[in-house]
Amino acid sequence: MALGTKTGVRYGGIQWFQKRFYDAYVEEDNWFIRSIIEDKRPLVTEIDGLRVVQIAEACWRSFKEGRPVDVELR
């Protein structure tokens, strides 16, 4: 994760995670750029992004409440 501030860019997150999945992120970005250039549907869609956020929110809510919670797919 990168956070832009007045003094520059600060990198955070878990280093092993970024290193382990770096190539996957680059490949995903390349596919997205190609989909724009070639006017094709991207492999990862806006619905996929929405689902990731919904799952992450459910995980956080579960952690805060100390119990399992349902993932609400809207």
FENZIVEN-V431236 format. One record per helix or strand of 2 or more residues. SS is the DSSP state (h for helix, s for strand). FROM is the first residue (numbers start at 1). TO is the last residue. If there is no record, write none. Layout:
{{SS;FROM;TO} {SS;FROM;TO}}
//
This chain:
{{s;2;5} {s;8;11} {h;15;37} {h;46;65}}
//
